[in-house]
Amino acid sequence: MSDAGLRVLLLDLTASGAASRPMLDSGLFPGITNLLASEAQFSDVIHPDLYSDAHVIPVGTADPVKAMRAADRLPIIMQSLTTAYDLVVVECGPADAQGISRLVGDGTEVFLSMLEADEEVTQAAVKLIENGYPDVTLVTPVGHEPGNPLPGRRSAA
């Protein structure tokens, strides 16, 4: 999408940095933990993706416990990012409805990635739907044919 002209940013909220590390070829860049811990500003934590025109805010290098003390600032950060970018993709890793509640706003779409349709994925999707996210989209790797998708749910690959 960024190569097509949209301003796109990936915010990596995974514990391991799995989403941003391949885009930056490193896990040593300042990121969201540094911003939350007041060790860096926006301009210090936004990095260009090495393989596209997208931008990336990696996990960062600050103490995650210290950073999470300021998690109430996430809605303000998200508002700033959604104002500056056409599309903000937030990779949360394993998360539930309560865990993503600070990140959602108008125009938010929730995607649930899966390799196989199993009971764990089904329960995660049901819980998201029951907690106010009725339009969950299931995402699978390109070319992968998932088992039994949830009735009435959309899927994207």
CNS distance restraints for C-alpha pairs under 8 A (distance, minus, plus):
assign (resid   1 and name CA) (resid   5 and name CA) 6.80 0.50 0.50
assign (resid   1 and name CA) (resid   6 and name CA) 5.86 0.50 0.50
assign (resid   1 and name CA) (resid   8 and name CA) 7.15 0.50 0.50
assign (resid   2 and name CA) (resid   6 and name CA) 4.73 0.50 0.50
assign (resid   2 and name CA) (resid   7 and name CA) 5.73 0.50 0.50
assign (resid   2 and name CA) (resid   8 and name CA) 5.46 0.50 0.50
assign (resid   2 and name CA) (resid  52 and name CA) 6.83 0.50 0.50
assign (resid   2 and name CA) (resid  53 and name CA) 5.22 0.50 0.50
assign (resid   2 and name CA) (resid  54 and name CA) 5.27 0.50 0.50
assign (resid   3 and name CA) (resid  52 and name CA) 6.25 0.50 0.50
assign (resid   3 and name CA) (resid  53 and name CA) 5.54 0.50 0.50
assign (resid   3 and name CA) (resid  54 and name CA) 7.62 0.50 0.50
assign (resid   6 and name CA) (resid  85 and name CA) 7.93 0.50 0.50
assign (resid   6 and name CA) (resid  86 and name CA) 5.98 0.50 0.50
assign (resid   6 and name CA) (resid  87 and name CA) 7.36 0.50 0.50
assign (resid   7 and name CA) (resid  54 and name CA) 6.78 0.50 0.50
assign (resid   7 and name CA) (resid  85 and name CA) 5.04 0.50 0.50
assign (resid   7 and name CA) (resid  86 and name CA) 5.08 0.50 0.50
assign (resid   7 and name CA) (resid  87 and name CA) 6.45 0.50 0.50
assign (resid   8 and name CA) (resid  53 and name CA) 7.84 0.50 0.50
assign (resid   8 and name CA) (resid  54 and name CA) 5.04 0.50 0.50
assign (resid   8 and name CA) (resid  55 and name CA) 6.26 0.50 0.50
assign (resid   8 and name CA) (resid  85 and name CA) 5.81 0.50 0.50
assign (resid   8 and name CA) (resid  86 and name CA) 6.05 0.50 0.50
assign (resid   8 and name CA) (resid  87 and name CA) 4.87 0.50 0.50
assign (resid   8 and name CA) (resid  88 and name CA) 5.87 0.50 0.50
assign (resid   8 and name CA) (resid  89 and name CA) 7.58 0.50 0.50
assign (resid   9 and name CA) (resid  54 and name CA) 5.67 0.50 0.50
assign (resid   9 and name CA) (resid  55 and name CA) 4.61 0.50 0.50
assign (resid   9 and name CA) (resid  56 and name CA) 5.44 0.50 0.50
assign (resid   9 and name CA) (resid  57 and name CA) 7.40 0.50 0.50
assign (resid   9 and name CA) (resid  85 and name CA) 6.77 0.50 0.50
assign (resid   9 and name CA) (resid  87 and name CA) 6.49 0.50 0.50
assign (resid   9 and name CA) (resid  88 and name CA) 4.92 0.50 0.50
assign (resid   9 and name CA) (resid  89 and name CA) 6.17 0.50 0.50
assign (resid  10 and name CA) (resid  20 and name CA) 7.57 0.50 0.50
assign (resid  10 and name CA) (resid  54 and name CA) 7.50 0.50 0.50
assign (resid  10 and name CA) (resid  55 and name CA) 6.37 0.50 0.50
assign (resid  10 and name CA) (resid  56 and name CA) 4.81 0.50 0.50
assign (resid  10 and name CA) (resid  57 and name CA) 6.19 0.50 0.50
assign (resid  10 and name CA) (resid  58 and name CA) 8.00 0.50 0.50
assign (resid  10 and name CA) (resid  88 and name CA) 5.94 0.50 0.50
assign (resid  10 and name CA) (resid  89 and name CA) 4.74 0.50 0.50
assign (resid  10 and name CA) (resid  90 and name CA) 5.85 0.50 0.50
assign (resid  10 and name CA) (resid  91 and name CA) 7.35 0.50 0.50
assign (resid  11 and name CA) (resid  20 and name CA) 7.94 0.50 0.50
assign (resid  11 and name CA) (resid  32 and name CA) 7.75 0.50 0.50
assign (resid  11 and name CA) (resid  56 and name CA) 6.10 0.50 0.50
assign (resid  11 and name CA) (resid  57 and name CA) 4.87 0.50 0.50
assign (resid  11 and name CA) (resid  58 and name CA) 6.33 0.50 0.50
assign (resid  11 and name CA) (resid  59 and name CA) 7.90 0.50 0.50
assign (resid  11 and name CA) (resid  88 and name CA) 7.17 0.50 0.50
assign (resid  11 and name CA) (resid  89 and name CA) 6.12 0.50 0.50
assign (resid  11 and name CA) (resid  90 and name CA) 4.73 0.50 0.50
assign (resid  11 and name CA) (resid  91 and name CA) 6.32 0.50 0.50
assign (resid  12 and name CA) (resid  17 and name CA) 6.39 0.50 0.50
assign (resid  12 and name CA) (resid  18 and name CA) 7.91 0.50 0.50
assign (resid  12 and name CA) (resid  19 and name CA) 5.91 0.50 0.50
assign (resid  12 and name CA) (resid  20 and name CA) 5.99 0.50 0.50
assign (resid  12 and name CA) (resid  32 and name CA) 7.73 0.50 0.50
assign (resid  12 and name CA) (resid  56 and name CA) 7.67 0.50 0.50
assign (resid  12 and name CA) (resid  57 and name CA) 6.17 0.50 0.50
assign (resid  12 and name CA) (resid  58 and name CA) 5.06 0.50 0.50
assign (resid  12 and name CA) (resid  59 and name CA) 5.47 0.50 0.50
assign (resid  12 and name CA) (resid  90 and name CA) 6.07 0.50 0.50
assign (resid  12 and name CA) (resid  91 and name CA) 5.16 0.50 0.50
assign (resid  12 and name CA) (resid  92 and name CA) 6.75 0.50 0.50
assign (resid  13 and name CA) (resid  17 and name CA) 7.28 0.50 0.50
assign (resid  13 and name CA) (resid  32 and name CA) 7.67 0.50 0.50
assign (resid  13 and name CA) (resid  58 and name CA) 7.60 0.50 0.50
assign (resid  13 and name CA) (resid  59 and name CA) 5.91 0.50 0.50
assign (resid  13 and name CA) (resid  90 and name CA) 6.93 0.50 0.50
assign (resid  13 and name CA) (resid  91 and name CA) 5.71 0.50 0.50
assign (resid  13 and name CA) (resid  92 and name CA) 4.80 0.50 0.50
assign (resid  13 and name CA) (resid  93 and name CA) 6.99 0.50 0.50
assign (resid  14 and name CA) (resid  18 and name CA) 6.57 0.50 0.50
assign (resid  14 and name CA) (resid  19 and name CA) 7.13 0.50 0.50
assign (resid  14 and name CA) (resid  59 and name CA) 6.94 0.50 0.50
assign (resid  14 and name CA) (resid  91 and name CA) 6.44 0.50 0.50
assign (resid  14 and name CA) (resid  92 and name CA) 5.17 0.50 0.50
assign (resid  14 and name CA) (resid  93 and name CA) 4.89 0.50 0.50
assign (resid  14 and name CA) (resid  94 and name CA) 7.89 0.50 0.50
assign (resid  15 and name CA) (resid  59 and name CA) 7.29 0.50 0.50
assign (resid  15 and name CA) (resid  93 and name CA) 7.51 0.50 0.50
assign (resid  16 and name CA) (resid  59 and name CA) 7.72 0.50 0.50
assign (resid  17 and name CA) (resid  21 and name CA) 5.74 0.50 0.50
assign (resid  17 and name CA) (resid  27 and name CA) 6.72 0.50 0.50
assign (resid  17 and name CA) (resid  58 and name CA) 6.53 0.50 0.50
assign (resid  17 and name CA) (resid  59 and name CA) 5.50 0.50 0.50
assign (resid  18 and name CA) (resid  22 and name CA) 7.37 0.50 0.50
assign (resid  19 and name CA) (resid  23 and name CA) 7.62 0.50 0.50
assign (resid  19 and name CA) (resid  58 and name CA) 7.96 0.50 0.50
assign (resid  19 and name CA) (resid  91 and name CA) 6.71 0.50 0.50
assign (resid  20 and name CA) (resid  24 and name CA) 6.34 0.50 0.50
assign (resid  20 and name CA) (resid  27 and name CA) 7.72 0.50 0.50
assign (resid  20 and name CA) (resid  56 and name CA) 6.73 0.50 0.50
assign (resid  20 and name CA) (resid  57 and name CA) 7.47 0.50 0.50
assign (resid  20 and name CA) (resid  58 and name CA) 5.35 0.50 0.50
assign (resid  20 and name CA) (resid  59 and name CA) 7.63 0.50 0.50
assign (resid  21 and name CA) (resid  25 and name CA) 5.46 0.50 0.50
assign (resid  21 and name CA) (resid  26 and name CA) 5.17 0.50 0.50
assign (resid  21 and name CA) (resid  27 and name CA) 5.33 0.50 0.50
assign (resid  21 and name CA) (resid  58 and name CA) 7.38 0.50 0.50
assign (resid  22 and name CA) (resid  26 and name CA) 7.16 0.50 0.50
assign (resid  23 and name CA) (resid  49 and name CA) 5.12 0.50 0.50
assign (resid  23 and name CA) (resid  50 and name CA) 5.80 0.50 0.50
assign (resid  23 and name CA) (resid  51 and name CA) 6.59 0.50 0.50
assign (resid  23 and name CA) (resid  56 and name CA) 7.68 0.50 0.50
assign (resid  24 and name CA) (resid  47 and name CA) 7.98 0.50 0.50
assign (resid  24 and name CA) (resid  48 and name CA) 7.73 0.50 0.50
assign (resid  24 and name CA) (resid  49 and name CA) 5.89 0.50 0.50
assign (resid  24 and name CA) (resid  50 and name CA) 5.85 0.50 0.50
assign (resid  25 and name CA) (resid  50 and name CA) 7.87 0.50 0.50
assign (resid  27 and name CA) (resid  58 and name CA) 7.53 0.50 0.50
assign (resid  27 and name CA) (resid  59 and name CA) 7.85 0.50 0.50
assign (resid  27 and name CA) (resid  60 and name CA) 7.32 0.50 0.50
assign (resid  28 and name CA) (resid  60 and name CA) 6.88 0.50 0.50
assign (resid  28 and name CA) (resid  61 and name CA) 6.44 0.50 0.50
assign (resid  29 and name CA) (resid  45 and name CA) 7.45 0.50 0.50
assign (resid  29 and name CA) (resid  58 and name CA) 6.94 0.50 0.50
assign (resid  29 and name CA) (resid  60 and name CA) 5.73 0.50 0.50
assign (resid  29 and name CA) (resid  61 and name CA) 6.75 0.50 0.50
assign (resid  30 and name CA) (resid  34 and name CA) 5.86 0.50 0.50
assign (resid  30 and name CA) (resid  40 and name CA) 7.50 0.50 0.50
assign (resid  30 and name CA) (resid  44 and name CA) 6.86 0.50 0.50
assign (resid  30 and name CA) (resid  45 and name CA) 5.28 0.50 0.50
assign (resid  30 and name CA) (resid  58 and name CA) 7.02 0.50 0.50
assign (resid  30 and name CA) (resid  59 and name CA) 7.44 0.50 0.50
assign (resid  30 and name CA) (resid  60 and name CA) 4.23 0.50 0.50
assign (resid  30 and name CA) (resid  61 and name CA) 5.49 0.50 0.50
assign (resid  30 and name CA) (resid  62 and name CA) 7.59 0.50 0.50
assign (resid  31 and name CA) (resid  35 and name CA) 6.37 0.50 0.50
assign (resid  31 and name CA) (resid  44 and name CA) 7.72 0.50 0.50
assign (resid  31 and name CA) (resid  45 and name CA) 4.52 0.50 0.50
assign (resid  31 and name CA) (resid  46 and name CA) 7.20 0.50 0.50
assign (resid  31 and name CA) (resid  57 and name CA) 5.24 0.50 0.50
assign (resid  31 and name CA) (resid  58 and name CA) 4.68 0.50 0.50
assign (resid  31 and name CA) (resid  59 and name CA) 5.02 0.50 0.50
assign (resid  31 and name CA) (resid  60 and name CA) 3.61 0.50 0.50
assign (resid  31 and name CA) (resid  61 and name CA) 6.82 0.50 0.50
assign (resid  32 and name CA) (resid  36 and name CA) 6.05 0.50 0.50
assign (resid  32 and name CA) (resid  45 and name CA) 6.83 0.50 0.50
assign (resid  32 and name CA) (resid  57 and name CA) 6.27 0.50 0.50
assign (resid  32 and name CA) (resid  58 and name CA) 6.34 0.50 0.50
assign (resid  32 and name CA) (resid  59 and name CA) 5.33 0.50 0.50
assign (resid  32 and name CA) (resid  60 and name CA) 5.63 0.50 0.50
assign (resid  33 and name CA) (resid  37 and name CA) 5.95 0.50 0.50
assign (resid  33 and name CA) (resid  59 and name CA) 6.01 0.50 0.50
assign (resid  33 and name CA) (resid  60 and name CA) 5.20 0.50 0.50
assign (resid  33 and name CA) (resid  61 and name CA) 6.60 0.50 0.50
assign (resid  33 and name CA) (resid  62 and name CA) 5.24 0.50 0.50
assign (resid  33 and name CA) (resid  63 and name CA) 6.96 0.50 0.50
assign (resid  33 and name CA) (resid  64 and name CA) 6.03 0.50 0.50
assign (resid  33 and name CA) (resid  67 and name CA) 5.07 0.50 0.50
assign (resid  33 and name CA) (resid  68 and name CA) 7.74 0.50 0.50
assign (resid  34 and name CA) (resid  38 and name CA) 6.13 0.50 0.50
assign (resid  34 and name CA) (resid  39 and name CA) 4.94 0.50 0.50
assign (resid  34 and name CA) (resid  40 and name CA) 5.40 0.50 0.50
assign (resid  34 and name CA) (resid  45 and name CA) 7.62 0.50 0.50
assign (resid  34 and name CA) (resid  60 and name CA) 5.85 0.50 0.50
assign (resid  34 and name CA) (resid  61 and name CA) 6.39 0.50 0.50
assign (resid  34 and name CA) (resid  62 and name CA) 4.97 0.50 0.50
assign (resid  34 and name CA) (resid  67 and name CA) 7.05 0.50 0.50
assign (resid  35 and name CA) (resid  39 and name CA) 5.96 0.50 0.50
assign (resid  35 and name CA) (resid  40 and name CA) 4.97 0.50 0.50
assign (resid  35 and name CA) (resid  41 and name CA) 5.83 0.50 0.50
assign (resid  35 and name CA) (resid  42 and name CA) 6.92 0.50 0.50
assign (resid  35 and name CA) (resid  45 and name CA) 7.11 0.50 0.50
assign (resid  35 and name CA) (resid  67 and name CA) 7.86 0.50 0.50
assign (resid  36 and name CA) (resid  67 and name CA) 4.92 0.50 0.50
assign (resid  36 and name CA) (resid  68 and name CA) 7.24 0.50 0.50
assign (resid  36 and name CA) (resid  70 and name CA) 5.65 0.50 0.50
assign (resid  36 and name CA) (resid  71 and name CA) 6.95 0.50 0.50
assign (resid  36 and name CA) (resid  73 and name CA) 7.24 0.50 0.50
assign (resid  37 and name CA) (resid  62 and name CA) 6.90 0.50 0.50
assign (resid  37 and name CA) (resid  63 and name CA) 7.84 0.50 0.50
assign (resid  37 and name CA) (resid  66 and name CA) 6.04 0.50 0.50
assign (resid  37 and name CA) (resid  67 and name CA) 4.50 0.50 0.50
assign (resid  37 and name CA) (resid  68 and name CA) 7.95 0.50 0.50
assign (resid  37 and name CA) (resid  70 and name CA) 6.84 0.50 0.50
assign (resid  39 and name CA) (resid  62 and name CA) 7.66 0.50 0.50
assign (resid  40 and name CA) (resid  44 and name CA) 5.83 0.50 0.50
assign (resid  40 and name CA) (resid  45 and name CA) 6.94 0.50 0.50
assign (resid  41 and name CA) (resid  45 and name CA) 6.69 0.50 0.50
assign (resid  42 and name CA) (resid  46 and name CA) 6.30 0.50 0.50
assign (resid  45 and name CA) (resid  57 and name CA) 5.69 0.50 0.50
assign (resid  45 and name CA) (resid  58 and name CA) 7.42 0.50 0.50
assign (resid  45 and name CA) (resid  60 and name CA) 7.81 0.50 0.50
assign (resid  46 and name CA) (resid  55 and name CA) 6.37 0.50 0.50
assign (resid  46 and name CA) (resid  56 and name CA) 5.60 0.50 0.50
assign (resid  46 and name CA) (resid  57 and name CA) 4.97 0.50 0.50
assign (resid  46 and name CA) (resid  58 and name CA) 7.96 0.50 0.50
assign (resid  47 and name CA) (resid  55 and name CA) 5.48 0.50 0.50
assign (resid  47 and name CA) (resid  56 and name CA) 5.10 0.50 0.50
assign (resid  47 and name CA) (resid  57 and name CA) 6.33 0.50 0.50
assign (resid  48 and name CA) (resid  53 and name CA) 7.03 0.50 0.50
assign (resid  48 and name CA) (resid  54 and name CA) 6.23 0.50 0.50
assign (resid  48 and name CA) (resid  55 and name CA) 4.47 0.50 0.50
assign (resid  48 and name CA) (resid  56 and name CA) 6.03 0.50 0.50
assign (resid  49 and name CA) (resid  53 and name CA) 6.44 0.50 0.50
assign (resid  49 and name CA) (resid  54 and name CA) 5.46 0.50 0.50
assign (resid  49 and name CA) (resid  55 and name CA) 5.36 0.50 0.50
assign (resid  49 and name CA) (resid  56 and name CA) 6.09 0.50 0.50
assign (resid  62 and name CA) (resid  66 and name CA) 7.65 0.50 0.50
assign (resid  62 and name CA) (resid  67 and name CA) 7.00 0.50 0.50
assign (resid  63 and name CA) (resid  67 and name CA) 6.23 0.50 0.50
assign (resid  64 and name CA) (resid  68 and name CA) 6.01 0.50 0.50
assign (resid  65 and name CA) (resid  69 and name CA) 6.61 0.50 0.50
assign (resid  66 and name CA) (resid  70 and name CA) 7.48 0.50 0.50
assign (resid  67 and name CA) (resid  71 and name CA) 6.90 0.50 0.50
assign (resid  70 and name CA) (resid  74 and name CA) 7.88 0.50 0.50
assign (resid  72 and name CA) (resid 102 and name CA) 7.60 0.50 0.50
assign (resid  73 and name CA) (resid  77 and name CA) 6.33 0.50 0.50
assign (resid  74 and name CA) (resid  78 and name CA) 5.98 0.50 0.50
assign (resid  74 and name CA) (resid 102 and name CA) 6.41 0.50 0.50
assign (resid  74 and name CA) (resid 103 and name CA) 6.70 0.50 0.50
assign (resid  75 and name CA) (resid  79 and name CA) 6.09 0.50 0.50
assign (resid  75 and name CA) (resid 102 and name CA) 5.73 0.50 0.50
assign (resid  75 and name CA) (resid 103 and name CA) 5.92 0.50 0.50
assign (resid  76 and name CA) (resid  80 and name CA) 6.33 0.50 0.50
assign (resid  77 and name CA) (resid  81 and name CA) 6.23 0.50 0.50
assign (resid  78 and name CA) (resid  82 and name CA) 6.02 0.50 0.50
assign (resid  78 and name CA) (resid 103 and name CA) 6.57 0.50 0.50
assign (resid  79 and name CA) (resid  83 and name CA) 6.18 0.50 0.50
assign (resid  80 and name CA) (resid  84 and name CA) 6.38 0.50 0.50
assign (resid  81 and name CA) (resid  85 and name CA) 5.96 0.50 0.50
assign (resid  81 and name CA) (resid  88 and name CA) 6.97 0.50 0.50
assign (resid  82 and name CA) (resid  86 and name CA) 6.80 0.50 0.50
assign (resid  82 and name CA) (resid  87 and name CA) 6.88 0.50 0.50
assign (resid  82 and name CA) (resid  88 and name CA) 6.25 0.50 0.50
assign (resid  92 and name CA) (resid 100 and name CA) 7.70 0.50 0.50
assign (resid  95 and name CA) (resid  99 and name CA) 5.58 0.50 0.50
assign (resid  95 and name CA) (resid 100 and name CA) 6.73 0.50 0.50
assign (resid  96 and name CA) (resid 100 and name CA) 6.48 0.50 0.50
assign (resid  96 and name CA) (resid 124 and name CA) 7.18 0.50 0.50
assign (resid  96 and name CA) (resid 127 and name CA) 7.64 0.50 0.50
assign (resid  96 and name CA) (resid 128 and name CA) 6.84 0.50 0.50
assign (resid  97 and name CA) (resid 101 and name CA) 6.12 0.50 0.50
assign (resid  97 and name CA) (resid 127 and name CA) 7.16 0.50 0.50
assign (resid  97 and name CA) (resid 128 and name CA) 5.33 0.50 0.50
assign (resid  97 and name CA) (resid 131 and name CA) 6.18 0.50 0.50
assign (resid  97 and name CA) (resid 132 and name CA) 7.99 0.50 0.50
assign (resid  97 and name CA) (resid 133 and name CA) 7.87 0.50 0.50
assign (resid 100 and name CA) (resid 104 and name CA) 6.68 0.50 0.50
assign (resid 104 and name CA) (resid 108 and name CA) 5.59 0.50 0.50
assign (resid 109 and name CA) (resid 135 and name CA) 7.41 0.50 0.50
assign (resid 109 and name CA) (resid 136 and name CA) 7.29 0.50 0.50
assign (resid 109 and name CA) (resid 137 and name CA) 7.96 0.50 0.50
assign (resid 110 and name CA) (resid 133 and name CA) 7.22 0.50 0.50
assign (resid 110 and name CA) (resid 135 and name CA) 7.20 0.50 0.50
assign (resid 110 and name CA) (resid 136 and name CA) 5.28 0.50 0.50
assign (resid 110 and name CA) (resid 137 and name CA) 6.39 0.50 0.50
assign (resid 111 and name CA) (resid 136 and name CA) 5.71 0.50 0.50
assign (resid 111 and name CA) (resid 137 and name CA) 4.71 0.50 0.50
assign (resid 111 and name CA) (resid 138 and name CA) 5.77 0.50 0.50
assign (resid 111 and name CA) (resid 139 and name CA) 6.45 0.50 0.50
assign (resid 112 and name CA) (resid 125 and name CA) 7.31 0.50 0.50
assign (resid 112 and name CA) (resid 136 and name CA) 6.79 0.50 0.50
assign (resid 112 and name CA) (resid 137 and name CA) 6.10 0.50 0.50
assign (resid 112 and name CA) (resid 138 and name CA) 4.88 0.50 0.50
assign (resid 112 and name CA) (resid 139 and name CA) 5.89 0.50 0.50
assign (resid 113 and name CA) (resid 138 and name CA) 5.76 0.50 0.50
assign (resid 113 and name CA) (resid 139 and name CA) 4.51 0.50 0.50
assign (resid 113 and name CA) (resid 140 and name CA) 5.88 0.50 0.50
assign (resid 114 and name CA) (resid 121 and name CA) 6.88 0.50 0.50
assign (resid 114 and name CA) (resid 138 and name CA) 6.92 0.50 0.50
assign (resid 114 and name CA) (resid 139 and name CA) 6.11 0.50 0.50
assign (resid 114 and name CA) (resid 140 and name CA) 5.42 0.50 0.50
assign (resid 115 and name CA) (resid 140 and name CA) 5.80 0.50 0.50
assign (resid 115 and name CA) (resid 141 and name CA) 7.09 0.50 0.50
assign (resid 115 and name CA) (resid 144 and name CA) 7.78 0.50 0.50
assign (resid 115 and name CA) (resid 146 and name CA) 7.02 0.50 0.50
assign (resid 116 and name CA) (resid 146 and name CA) 5.69 0.50 0.50
assign (resid 116 and name CA) (resid 147 and name CA) 6.27 0.50 0.50
assign (resid 117 and name CA) (resid 121 and name CA) 6.14 0.50 0.50
assign (resid 117 and name CA) (resid 122 and name CA) 6.93 0.50 0.50
assign (resid 117 and name CA) (resid 146 and name CA) 6.08 0.50 0.50
assign (resid 117 and name CA) (resid 147 and name CA) 5.31 0.50 0.50
assign (resid 117 and name CA) (resid 148 and name CA) 6.02 0.50 0.50
assign (resid 117 and name CA) (resid 149 and name CA) 6.60 0.50 0.50
assign (resid 118 and name CA) (resid 122 and name CA) 6.22 0.50 0.50
assign (resid 119 and name CA) (resid 123 and name CA) 6.01 0.50 0.50
assign (resid 120 and name CA) (resid 124 and name CA) 6.16 0.50 0.50
assign (resid 121 and name CA) (resid 125 and name CA) 6.14 0.50 0.50
assign (resid 122 and name CA) (resid 126 and name CA) 6.12 0.50 0.50
assign (resid 122 and name CA) (resid 150 and name CA) 7.20 0.50 0.50
assign (resid 123 and name CA) (resid 127 and name CA) 6.06 0.50 0.50
assign (resid 124 and name CA) (resid 128 and name CA) 6.23 0.50 0.50
assign (resid 125 and name CA) (resid 129 and name CA) 6.18 0.50 0.50
assign (resid 125 and name CA) (resid 136 and name CA) 6.93 0.50 0.50
assign (resid 126 and name CA) (resid 130 and name CA) 6.05 0.50 0.50
assign (resid 127 and name CA) (resid 131 and name CA) 6.07 0.50 0.50
assign (resid 128 and name CA) (resid 132 and name CA) 6.57 0.50 0.50
assign (resid 128 and name CA) (resid 133 and name CA) 5.36 0.50 0.50
assign (resid 128 and name CA) (resid 134 and name CA) 7.24 0.50 0.50
assign (resid 128 and name CA) (resid 136 and name CA) 7.38 0.50 0.50
assign (resid 129 and name CA) (resid 133 and name CA) 4.62 0.50 0.50
assign (resid 129 and name CA) (resid 134 and name CA) 4.42 0.50 0.50
assign (resid 129 and name CA) (resid 135 and name CA) 7.30 0.50 0.50
assign (resid 129 and name CA) (resid 136 and name CA) 7.00 0.50 0.50
assign (resid 130 and name CA) (resid 134 and name CA) 7.37 0.50 0.50
assign (resid 135 and name CA) (resid 153 and name CA) 7.22 0.50 0.50
assign (resid 135 and name CA) (resid 154 and name CA) 7.84 0.50 0.50
assign (resid 136 and name CA) (resid 153 and name CA) 6.88 0.50 0.50
assign (resid 136 and name CA) (resid 154 and name CA) 7.35 0.50 0.50
assign (resid 137 and name CA) (resid 153 and name CA) 6.48 0.50 0.50
assign (resid 137 and name CA) (resid 154 and name CA) 5.13 0.50 0.50
assign (resid 137 and name CA) (resid 155 and name CA) 5.27 0.50 0.50
assign (resid 137 and name CA) (resid 156 and name CA) 6.79 0.50 0.50
assign (resid 138 and name CA) (resid 153 and name CA) 7.42 0.50 0.50
assign (resid 138 and name CA) (resid 154 and name CA) 6.38 0.50 0.50
assign (resid 138 and name CA) (resid 155 and name CA) 4.54 0.50 0.50
assign (resid 138 and name CA) (resid 156 and name CA) 6.17 0.50 0.50
assign (resid 139 and name CA) (resid 155 and name CA) 5.69 0.50 0.50
assign (resid 139 and name CA) (resid 156 and name CA) 4.81 0.50 0.50
assign (resid 139 and name CA) (resid 157 and name CA) 5.45 0.50 0.50
assign (resid 140 and name CA) (resid 144 and name CA) 6.25 0.50 0.50
assign (resid 140 and name CA) (resid 145 and name CA) 7.78 0.50 0.50
assign (resid 140 and name CA) (resid 146 and name CA) 7.13 0.50 0.50
assign (resid 140 and name CA) (resid 155 and name CA) 7.74 0.50 0.50
assign (resid 140 and name CA) (resid 156 and name CA) 6.67 0.50 0.50
assign (resid 140 and name CA) (resid 157 and name CA) 5.10 0.50 0.50
assign (resid 141 and name CA) (resid 157 and name CA) 5.68 0.50 0.50
assign (resid 142 and name CA) (resid 157 and name CA) 5.06 0.50 0.50
assign (resid 143 and name CA) (resid 157 and name CA) 7.38 0.50 0.50
assign (resid 144 and name CA) (resid 157 and name CA) 7.81 0.50 0.50
assign (resid 149 and name CA) (resid 153 and name CA) 7.14 0.50 0.50
assign (resid 149 and name CA) (resid 155 and name CA) 7.96 0.50 0.50
